[in-house]
Amino acid sequence: MFAVLLIFTNFALTILLIYICNRVSVLVQNIRDRLRANANVVVIVTAAVILLLMLTGLMLYLRSMMEDELERYAERELTMKAMVIHGVLNQTEQSLWDFECRCREFTEVTSETTVYEMLQDMTDANPHIIGCEIGFVPNYFPKQGSLFEPYVMETEDSVAWLQVGGEEHDYTAMNFYKKAIERDDIYWADPYYGGDGTHRLITTCSMPVHDRDGELMGVLGADVLLDWVSDTLNVHHSYPSSFNLLLTEEGQVISQPVNDSDKKRDVAKVIALLNDSTTLRRRSDSGRSDVIEFHDDRMGADGTIFVSYMKGYPHWQIVVVCYDYEVYGQLDHLGMVMVFLLLLTFAFLLLMINLVARNERRLQEAKTEQERIGSELRVAQNIQREMLPKRHVTTRDRDDLSILGLQVPAKEVGGDIYDYYVRDEKLFFCIGDVSGKGVPSALVMAVIHAMFRMASAHETNPARIMQTINEISAQGNESCMFVTLFLGVLDLPTGRLHYCNAGHDCPVMMGRQCQMLPVKANLPLGIVGDYAYQGQTIVMEPDSTLFLYTDGLTEAMNPQRELFRVERMMAVLDAAFQRGETTPEVLFAKMQDAVHAFVQDAEQSDDLTMLAIHFTPRPEQNLLQETLTLKNDVKEVRRLNDFVRSVTQRLQIDDSLSRNIKLAVEEAVVNVIDYAYPTDEEGEVSIKAEADAEHLRFVITDSGVAFDPTENITADTSLSVEERPIGGLGILIVRQLMDSINYERIDGHNILTLTKNYSIL
């Protein structure tokens, strides 16, 4: 975003300075021709100094913005990792509290076997616990001796029941026992390496337990593996070289990067700086973390350390480390490139001034004539009005999308076209301009409109839709009429915009900046029947607007026969963009005011059509995000059902709705397992569950053959079983059970998204 903004700013300033220099040059020429060259040099030097100062200020401002954004990114990272770690720790603590509740049911006849069974139940219920024990107060079970400490430990293929208490193992003198009694609450021991030969990092969580009379029975402990911490901390980094650390409050390392690529980074130096009380630290602007600037000698790069303590108990430290060359590298490189381009620009500025002056005189002399068509335009007026969407109609039934179309015919009828509709969480839209004027153009427009609806009914690829329309349009086109058309398909869940342009004017994307959308050169429709159209794909940013138009806007003329031009249109859009006024209604109002002020009382010479799409997806606030990977084997369905059941239980979804969700997800996944990969070929299916306050989504991903289930015609349930053709019933079940389904083919992967709104049920 910063690079594009900098280039656009430099371009706009250069154009402005060219215009100023040209005016000054003409004035000096009228005074004295001999001084004109020297005056131009002075103007160029002055402009260069001003622009360099502005560029320097802009670079400093962008650097400051990126520093603020880095702090926000790091603190978001710290917060998310802390939430995940606390979730696992709280799960362990809950297991201990549940055990104590069961201890209150002990009676005088409670056997030692019951204690072992309870410990094994707790170990089985929590995947992070590899062993648990309870050290009873001396002589609580006299038959077992004074010191009785039953211990249940998971091994590779079994569960061991051990009695480890005794004179050689006096647990009453150990920290897990003493500290828990002293705190009379949960106690987390410092991490240590297990003695089973695996050298796995373990921590022990302990707490005192009491009987039904409130008397102390002993201390319950759970040994928790910390292998999952590394997987939690060091995945999905925005910057490839950044990494995370987890330390105890005293500075003992719990987790650090262990990959081969991490050997390039001086992790030991970072840990030493964190444990050095003399290290210079500062508080972040939000006050939520400490910031340490350092130099990594091993990588030869500067970096920034962000450290924050976890709230609550245990008071562990979470650390995020980022390197400057990744955060600011593109900005520094861009600054050097822009300085070079700036010097090159001013080297040719004098020549450009002279060329602009001559071209301006030529443009003032050039006039274009446009033909007017009379009564036949009124014949097709009613036909066109019925086919196009109504004026000032937006999609009020969605909160992530706002669309507005406007057509102002030059006379009674126009040769422009626009249309839009939503299918399977995809917005299909088009805008076009038919060559020629009058009734023939209006009739061609009607045919193109019908073909767009027909071709897009079961197709989502804009290039293939365009190819279908072109093949039909080129057949019997003896009048040699052609159509410029821009066709797009916006995937609403992902914001991916697939589009294909057939010789139409470039739309304007108002996202991070206001600029023309890059389009490939394709022939207009109706010229070559077997022409291969090429599509393109971009991602629309949230709160972005796509502004589409026909040449009736840019070619609107005033009484002096001057054109409105793309530059004036971009100036209006850029001014609205700078003020944050990018809704379709506001853009249309400002554009119409600008055109009317320019045209004045001149007669309209061409149709003026505009279409604006404002994309405003709601920010996701994930309450849950889990992923399951299965092999393409139907035996894996049991794991899938357990996964879906776990997700719905965590979201407290009632059993009836949970069964419907499980059935829909199972149907979709089994379809992938059966058909995505060739016979006897192993493959994987990834199921990602995401939930916010309102929606539960299952994103099913595979790398098999491309297949869009939303394009299939669903089964006709009115037919009998014998008459009904095979196929289509599964997708019908999924459509009925889920609120929406959506398919995308991205980077060789099939991505099917099933969405259910559970907040109102």
Secondary structure as GFF3:
##gff-version 3
##sequence-region A 1 761
A	DSSP	alpha_helix	2	31	.	.	.	ID=ss1
A	DSSP	three_ten_helix	33	35	.	.	.	ID=ss2
A	DSSP	alpha_helix	36	103	.	.	.	ID=ss3
A	DSSP	alpha_helix	112	125	.	.	.	ID=ss4
A	DSSP	beta_strand	129	136	.	.	.	ID=ss5
A	DSSP	three_ten_helix	142	144	.	.	.	ID=ss6
A	DSSP	beta_strand	150	154	.	.	.	ID=ss7
A	DSSP	beta_strand	159	163	.	.	.	ID=ss8
A	DSSP	three_ten_helix	171	173	.	.	.	ID=ss9
A	DSSP	alpha_helix	175	183	.	.	.	ID=ss10
A	DSSP	beta_strand	187	188	.	.	.	ID=ss11
A	DSSP	beta_strand	192	193	.	.	.	ID=ss12
A	DSSP	beta_strand	201	210	.	.	.	ID=ss13
A	DSSP	beta_strand	216	225	.	.	.	ID=ss14
A	DSSP	alpha_helix	227	233	.	.	.	ID=ss15
A	DSSP	beta_strand	243	247	.	.	.	ID=ss16
A	DSSP	beta_strand	253	255	.	.	.	ID=ss17
A	DSSP	three_ten_helix	260	264	.	.	.	ID=ss18
A	DSSP	alpha_helix	267	275	.	.	.	ID=ss19
A	DSSP	beta_strand	282	283	.	.	.	ID=ss20
A	DSSP	beta_strand	290	296	.	.	.	ID=ss21
A	DSSP	beta_strand	301	309	.	.	.	ID=ss22
A	DSSP	beta_strand	317	323	.	.	.	ID=ss23
A	DSSP	alpha_helix	324	327	.	.	.	ID=ss24
A	DSSP	alpha_helix	329	347	.	.	.	ID=ss25
A	DSSP	alpha_helix	349	365	.	.	.	ID=ss26
A	DSSP	alpha_helix	376	379	.	.	.	ID=ss27
A	DSSP	alpha_helix	381	387	.	.	.	ID=ss28
A	DSSP	beta_strand	401	408	.	.	.	ID=ss29
A	DSSP	beta_strand	416	423	.	.	.	ID=ss30
A	DSSP	beta_strand	426	434	.	.	.	ID=ss31
A	DSSP	alpha_helix	438	455	.	.	.	ID=ss32
A	DSSP	alpha_helix	462	474	.	.	.	ID=ss33
A	DSSP	beta_strand	483	491	.	.	.	ID=ss34
A	DSSP	beta_strand	496	502	.	.	.	ID=ss35
A	DSSP	beta_strand	508	510	.	.	.	ID=ss36
A	DSSP	beta_strand	514	516	.	.	.	ID=ss37
A	DSSP	beta_strand	536	539	.	.	.	ID=ss38
A	DSSP	beta_strand	544	549	.	.	.	ID=ss39
A	DSSP	alpha_helix	551	554	.	.	.	ID=ss40
A	DSSP	alpha_helix	565	578	.	.	.	ID=ss41
A	DSSP	alpha_helix	584	599	.	.	.	ID=ss42
A	DSSP	beta_strand	608	615	.	.	.	ID=ss43
A	DSSP	beta_strand	624	631	.	.	.	ID=ss44
A	DSSP	three_ten_helix	634	636	.	.	.	ID=ss45
A	DSSP	alpha_helix	637	650	.	.	.	ID=ss46
A	DSSP	alpha_helix	655	675	.	.	.	ID=ss47
A	DSSP	beta_strand	684	691	.	.	.	ID=ss48
A	DSSP	beta_strand	695	702	.	.	.	ID=ss49
A	DSSP	three_ten_helix	709	711	.	.	.	ID=ss50
A	DSSP	alpha_helix	729	737	.	.	.	ID=ss51
A	DSSP	beta_strand	740	746	.	.	.	ID=ss52
A	DSSP	beta_strand	749	757	.	.	.	ID=ss53
###
